[in-house]
């Protein structure tokens, strides 16, 4: 009924939530809005010209709201965004400022990952692709190679030969590659094996072993392999936070 405090179930039955609990819940809900609102000017200093600070602020608010609504992350994010957790709030602002400087959408092209009482930002594969295609009209190709595929590298900047039988068991992932097609001319091909006896070789297993967030690799192994390939090829080509064509 209107005017009543919300009810909560306890072992002794239903009891009124204390005013302190209500205040804490209101503070938890309002925390993201307060954090974002105080940082709009800072975001505006680094955002590409095509993205308004208010627009990015709404993206960031939606992202944090989803994080708080996710049962698997809610407790971690409530701790990070606690008004008394200066390190946590600062980590959110640092990650969002990095996201803003890249002109990416948080929660879709750029992810905020909770770790203890703070968070870390990470560009997703969609964000990597956007940064590459912003510089010049092109297509980014990234494919995983499986054990039973027919595969051969054909040149440093020539797409490899990769034949796939989609109707049969392709076997486990053993590598992958990525390159940029600029419409008849190509970037260098980034190739990576899953594992190698050479300790200096860049491999999927090495990236997984050194990752701060092991759960992401365990839950989304194929996607993380593709993201790693696209990030690798971005290091070899021109890219931009703002669309130039």
C-alpha positions in Angstrom: 0.0 0.0 0.0 1.1 3.5 -0.6 3.1 5.1 2.2 4.3 1.9 3.6 7.9 0.8 3.8 8.7 -2.3 1.8 8.5 -5.7 3.5 11.2 -8.2 3.9 10.9 -11.8 4.9 12.8 -13.0 8.0 12.8 -16.2 10.0 10.2 -14.7 12.3 8.0 -13.6 9.4 7.5 -10.2 7.7 9.1 -7.2 9.3 9.4 -3.6 8.3 12.7 -2.6 6.7 14.5 -0.1 8.8 14.9 3.5 7.6 18.7 2.8 7.5 18.2 -0.1 5.2 16.0 2.0 2.9 18.6 4.7 2.9 21.3 2.3 2.0 19.2 0.9 -0.9 18.5 4.3 -2.2 22.2 5.2 -2.0 23.1 2.0 -3.9 20.7 2.8 -6.7 21.7 6.4 -6.9 25.5 5.7 -6.7 26.0 5.1 -10.5 24.0 8.2 -11.4 26.0 10.4 -9.0 29.3 9.0 -10.2 28.5 9.5 -13.9 26.9 12.9 -13.4 30.0 14.3 -11.7 32.3 13.1 -14.5 30.5 14.3 -17.6 32.8 17.2 -18.1 35.8 15.0 -17.8 34.4 12.6 -20.4 33.7 15.5 -22.7 37.4 16.4 -22.7 38.4 13.1 -24.3 35.3 12.0 -26.3 35.5 12.1 -30.1 33.6 15.0 -31.5 30.7 12.8 -32.8 29.7 11.6 -29.3 28.0 14.1 -26.9 29.0 13.8 -23.2 25.3 13.3 -22.2 25.0 10.4 -24.7 28.1 8.7 -23.3 26.9 9.4 -19.8 23.6 7.5 -20.5 25.6 4.6 -22.0 27.7 4.5 -18.9 24.7 4.7 -16.6 22.9 1.9 -18.5 26.1 -0.2 -18.3 26.4 0.2 -14.5 22.7 -0.4 -14.0 23.0 -3.7 -15.8 26.0 -4.7 -13.8 24.1 -4.0 -10.5 21.1 -6.0 -11.8 23.2 -9.0 -12.7 22.8 -11.6 -9.9 26.3 -12.9 -10.5 27.9 -9.4 -10.3 25.5 -7.4 -8.1 27.4 -7.9 -4.8 30.8 -7.1 -6.4 29.4 -3.9 -8.0 27.6 -2.8 -4.9 31.0 -2.9 -3.1 32.8 -1.1 -6.0 30.2 1.7 -6.1 29.9 2.1 -2.3 30.3 5.8 -1.7 32.9 5.0 1.0 35.1 3.0 -1.5 37.2 5.7 -3.1 39.4 3.2 -4.9 36.5 1.4 -6.4 34.8 4.6 -7.7 38.1 5.9 -9.0 38.7 2.6 -10.9 35.3 3.0 -12.5 36.1 6.5 -13.6 39.5 5.5 -15.0 38.0 2.7 -17.0 35.1 4.8 -18.3 37.5 7.7 -19.2 39.5 5.2 -21.3 36.3 4.0 -22.9 35.3 7.6 -23.7 38.7 8.3 -25.2 38.3 5.4 -27.5 34.8 6.5 -28.5 33.3 3.1 -27.6 30.0 2.1 -26.0 30.5 0.6 -22.5 28.8 -2.7 -22.0 28.8 -3.5 -25.7 32.2 -2.5 -27.2 34.0 -2.0 -24.0 33.6 -3.9 -20.7 34.0 -3.1 -17.0 35.2 -6.1 -15.2 34.9 -6.3 -11.3 37.9 -7.5 -9.4 37.7 -7.4 -5.6 36.7 -3.9 -4.6 37.8 -2.3 -7.9 37.2 -2.8 -11.7 39.3 -2.9 -14.8 38.3 -1.9 -18.4 38.7 -4.1 -21.4 38.0 -3.5 -25.1 35.7 -6.2 -26.5 36.2 -7.6 -30.0 33.4 -5.4 -31.4 35.3 -2.4 -30.0 38.5 -3.6 -31.6 36.7 -3.9 -34.9 35.2 -0.4 -34.6 38.5 1.2 -33.9 40.0 -0.4 -37.1 37.1 0.4 -39.3 36.9 4.0 -38.1 40.1 4.8 -39.8 39.2 3.6 -43.2 36.4 1.7 -44.9 37.4 -2.0 -44.6 36.4 -5.4 -43.3 38.0 -7.2 -40.4 38.3 -11.0 -40.9 39.0 -13.3 -37.9 38.8 -17.1 -38.1 39.6 -19.9 -35.8 41.5 -22.9 -37.2 40.4 -26.4 -36.1 42.4 -29.6 -36.3 40.5 -31.1 -39.3 40.5 -27.9 -41.4 42.6 -27.7 -44.5 44.9 -24.7 -43.8 48.0 -23.1 -45.3 49.6 -19.7 -45.0 50.2 -18.2 -48.4 52.0 -14.9 -47.6 52.7 -12.3 -45.0 49.9 -10.0 -46.3 47.8 -12.5 -48.3 44.8 -14.2 -46.8 45.6 -17.9 -45.9 44.0 -20.9 -47.6 41.4 -22.2 -45.2 39.0 -24.9 -46.3 36.3 -26.0 -43.9 33.9 -29.0 -44.1 30.9 -27.6 -42.2 29.2 -30.9 -42.3 31.8 -32.9 -40.3 33.5 -32.7 -37.0 36.2 -30.0 -37.3 38.0 -31.1 -34.1 39.4 -28.8 -31.4 40.8 -25.3 -31.9 44.5 -25.4 -32.8 45.0 -21.8 -33.9 43.5 -18.8 -35.6 44.2 -15.7 -37.8 43.0 -12.2 -38.5 43.6 -9.6 -41.2 42.0 -6.5 -42.6 40.6 -6.4 -46.1 40.8 -2.8 -47.6 39.1 -3.9 -50.8 41.7 -5.8 -52.7 44.7 -4.9 -50.5 45.3 -6.6 -47.2 47.1 -6.0 -43.9 49.6 -8.3 -42.5 48.0 -11.6 -41.4 48.0 -12.1 -37.6 48.4 -15.9 -37.0 48.4 -17.5 -33.6 48.6 -21.0 -32.5 46.8 -22.4 -29.5 49.9 -23.7 -27.9 53.6 -24.0 -28.6 56.8 -25.4 -27.1 58.5 -22.1 -27.8 58.2 -20.0 -24.6 58.6 -16.8 -26.7 55.8 -17.5 -29.1 52.5 -15.7 -28.7 49.7 -18.3 -28.2 46.1 -18.5 -27.0 47.2 -20.6 -24.0 49.7 -17.9 -23.0 47.1 -15.2 -23.1 44.7 -17.3 -21.1 47.4 -18.2 -18.5 48.3 -14.6 -17.9 44.8 -13.2 -18.0 43.6 -11.4 -14.9 40.1 -12.8 -15.4 40.3 -16.5 -15.8 36.6 -17.0 -15.7 36.1 -15.1 -18.9 38.5 -17.4 -20.8 36.9 -20.5 -19.2 33.3 -19.4 -20.1 34.0 -17.7 -23.5 37.1 -19.4 -24.8 36.3 -19.1 -28.6 35.2 -15.4 -28.2 38.3 -14.5 -26.3 40.5 -16.2 -28.9 38.8 -14.1 -31.6 39.1 -11.0 -29.5 42.8 -11.7 -29.0 43.4 -12.1 -32.8 41.6 -8.9 -33.6 43.4 -6.9 -31.0 46.7 -8.3 -32.4 45.9 -7.2 -35.9 44.9 -3.7 -34.6 48.4 -3.3 -33.4 49.6 -3.7 -37.0 47.2 -1.3 -38.8 46.1 2.4 -38.5 43.1 2.9 -36.3 41.1 5.8 -34.9 38.7 6.6 -32.1 36.8 8.8 -34.5 35.4 7.8 -37.9 37.5 9.4 -40.7 35.4 8.5 -43.7 
